[in-house]
């Protein structure tokens, strides 16, 4: 299929490589760029939790993060775990790529029951990890360390939509879906932009698309990229 990935460039290229390996044609059209947000890491923490590799470059310039390197880190998946090791975290445990798996992993292997976990996150999130951990009696506090800044539709995406050369768009966050709608309106291509198939990582991500008039929307069975990409398979159509 001819697929558009609107994630920030580094994430988009990684997703595109996976899609191309499965035989899809991919247009990487970043509608957001990632920038760091200043955060205060002071406090006594039992461990660190991350759900995105974007966290690591965002905290790289923060001198306080060296203290965090000594703590156990729980990562949502292999890529974020590898990125954590690359910047200096030594005690890293990885879930299978799904936030629910991450919560279960932490519930089974608490870092330090006497101190809360430090959840390093982006400004926009698909799940409320702090609340999900609280269900298991695990205290956690969130610090936002990066944000995604909107970018306009690139010319290649505008041209592809006008030509009817797109089959599906992958949406990884509600913010990216909102950016897609706003960008399509600003570029004067809202009708072809809505007409394609929209594949969403979670149900809240589909809401702005549905409200704008998109009719062909599918939601991944799990909160991970593999489940989202699986929607492209004929049996998932």
C-alpha positions in Angstrom: 0.0 0.0 0.0 1.0 3.7 -0.4 1.3 4.9 3.2 2.0 8.3 4.8 3.8 8.5 8.2 3.4 12.0 9.8 5.6 11.4 12.9 8.6 13.6 13.7 11.5 12.8 11.3 13.6 10.3 13.3 10.6 8.3 14.4 9.0 8.6 11.0 12.1 7.2 9.3 12.2 4.2 11.7 8.5 3.5 11.0 9.1 3.8 7.3 11.9 1.3 7.3 9.6 -1.2 9.0 6.8 -0.5 6.5 9.1 -0.8 3.5 10.4 -4.1 4.7 6.8 -5.3 4.5 6.6 -4.1 0.9 4.7 -0.8 1.4 5.5 2.4 -0.4 6.1 5.1 2.2 6.0 8.9 2.2 7.5 10.4 5.4 5.9 13.7 5.9 6.7 15.0 9.4 3.9 17.3 10.7 5.7 17.8 14.0 9.2 18.4 15.2 10.4 17.5 18.7 12.0 20.1 21.1 13.1 19.7 24.7 11.2 21.2 27.7 13.1 22.2 30.8 12.2 20.0 33.7 13.1 19.6 37.4 14.2 16.1 38.4 14.9 16.9 42.1 13.5 14.5 44.6 14.0 10.9 45.7 13.0 8.4 43.0 12.8 4.7 43.0 13.3 4.4 39.3 12.7 6.0 35.9 10.0 5.1 33.4 10.0 6.1 29.7 7.5 5.4 27.0 9.4 7.0 24.1 12.9 7.2 22.9 12.3 11.0 22.3 12.9 11.4 26.1 16.6 10.7 25.8 17.9 13.5 23.6 15.5 15.8 25.4 17.2 15.3 28.8 20.8 15.0 27.4 21.6 18.6 28.2 20.2 18.5 31.8 23.1 18.0 34.3 20.6 16.5 36.8 20.0 13.6 34.6 23.4 12.1 35.6 21.8 11.3 39.0 19.1 9.4 37.2 21.6 7.2 35.4 22.1 5.4 38.7 18.5 4.4 39.0 16.8 1.4 37.4 15.0 2.4 34.2 11.8 0.8 32.8 11.3 1.3 29.0 8.2 0.6 27.0 10.2 -1.3 24.3 13.6 -2.3 22.9 14.2 0.9 20.9 13.7 3.1 23.9 15.7 0.7 26.1 18.6 0.8 23.7 18.5 4.6 23.5 18.5 4.8 27.3 21.6 2.6 27.5 23.3 4.7 24.8 23.0 7.9 27.0 24.2 6.3 30.2 21.5 4.3 31.9 23.0 0.9 33.0 20.1 -0.9 34.7 17.5 -1.0 32.0 14.5 -3.3 31.7 12.3 -3.4 28.6 8.7 -4.3 28.1 7.5 -5.7 24.8 6.5 -2.3 23.2 3.0 -1.9 24.8 2.2 0.5 27.6 0.0 -2.2 29.3 3.0 -4.6 29.2 5.1 -1.9 30.7 2.7 -1.4 33.6 2.6 -5.1 34.2 6.4 -5.3 34.1 6.7 -2.5 36.7 4.0 -4.1 38.9 5.9 -7.4 38.9 9.3 -5.8 39.5 8.9 -2.7 41.6 12.1 -0.6 41.6 11.8 0.8 45.1 8.5 0.5 46.9 9.5 3.3 49.3 10.0 6.0 46.6 7.9 7.1 43.7 8.9 6.4 40.1 9.8 9.3 37.8 7.9 9.1 34.5 9.7 11.2 31.8 7.2 12.0 29.1 6.2 14.1 26.2 3.6 16.8 26.3 1.1 14.7 24.4 0.5 11.1 25.5 -1.8 8.3 24.3 -2.1 6.7 27.8 -2.3 7.9 31.5 0.6 5.8 32.8 0.6 7.4 36.3 -3.0 6.5 36.8 -2.5 2.9 35.4 0.4 2.4 37.8 -1.7 3.8 40.7 -4.2 0.9 40.1 -1.4 -1.4 41.1 -0.5 0.6 44.2 2.6 2.1 42.5 3.3 5.8 43.0 4.7 7.7 40.1 5.2 11.4 39.2 5.4 12.7 35.6 7.8 15.3 34.3 7.3 16.6 30.7 10.7 16.8 29.0 9.7 17.3 25.4 7.0 18.7 23.2 6.0 18.2 19.5 5.8 21.5 17.6 3.4 21.6 14.6 4.7 21.8 11.0 2.8 22.5 7.8 2.0 20.0 5.0 5.1 19.4 2.9 4.7 19.9 -0.9 5.2 16.2 -1.5 2.2 15.3 0.7 0.0 17.9 -0.9 0.9 16.6 -4.4 0.3 13.0 -3.5 -3.1 13.7 -2.0 -4.2 15.7 -5.0 -3.0 12.9 -7.3 -4.9 10.2 -5.3 -1.6 8.5 -4.7 -2.1 7.8 -1.0 -3.9 4.7 0.4 -3.5 5.2 4.1 -2.2 7.5 6.8 -0.8 6.3 10.1 -1.6 8.4 13.2 0.4 7.8 16.4 -1.1 10.6 18.6 -4.1 12.7 18.9 -1.9 15.8 18.3 -0.6 14.4 15.0 -4.2 13.7 13.9 -5.2 17.2 14.8 -2.2 18.6 12.9 -3.1 16.5 9.9 -6.6 18.0 9.8 -5.4 21.5 10.3 -2.6 21.1 7.8 -4.9 19.7 5.2 -7.3 22.6 5.5 -4.5 25.2 5.3 -3.1 23.4 2.2 -6.6 23.3 0.5 -6.6 19.5 0.3 -9.0 18.6 3.1 -11.3 16.5 0.9 -8.7 14.1 -0.4 -7.0 14.1 3.0 -10.2 12.8 4.7 -11.0 10.3 1.9 -8.0 8.1 2.5 -7.8 5.3 5.1 -6.8 6.4 8.6 -5.1 4.0 10.9 -4.9 5.1 14.6 -2.8 3.8 17.5 -5.7 4.4 20.0 -9.3 5.4 19.9 -8.9 9.0 21.2 -6.6 9.6 18.2 -9.4 8.8 15.9 -11.8 11.4 17.4 -10.5 14.5 15.5 -10.5 12.6 12.3 -14.0 11.4 12.8 -15.2 14.8 13.8 -13.7 16.3 10.6 -15.6 13.8 8.5 -13.2 11.0 7.8 -15.2 7.8 7.3 -12.6 5.1 6.8 -10.9 4.8 10.2 -9.4 1.8 12.0 -7.9 1.6 15.5 -5.1 -0.7 16.5 -5.9 -3.7 18.8 -3.0 -2.8 21.1 -1.1 0.4 21.9 2.0 -0.5 19.9 3.4 0.1 16.4 3.2 -3.5 15.4 -0.5 -3.6 16.0 -1.0 -0.4 14.0 1.0 -1.7 11.1 -1.0 -4.9 11.2 -4.0 -2.9 10.2 -2.5 -2.6 6.7 -2.7 -6.4 6.2 -5.6 -7.6 4.0 -7.1 -9.6 6.9 -7.3 -6.5 9.0 -9.0 -4.4 6.3 
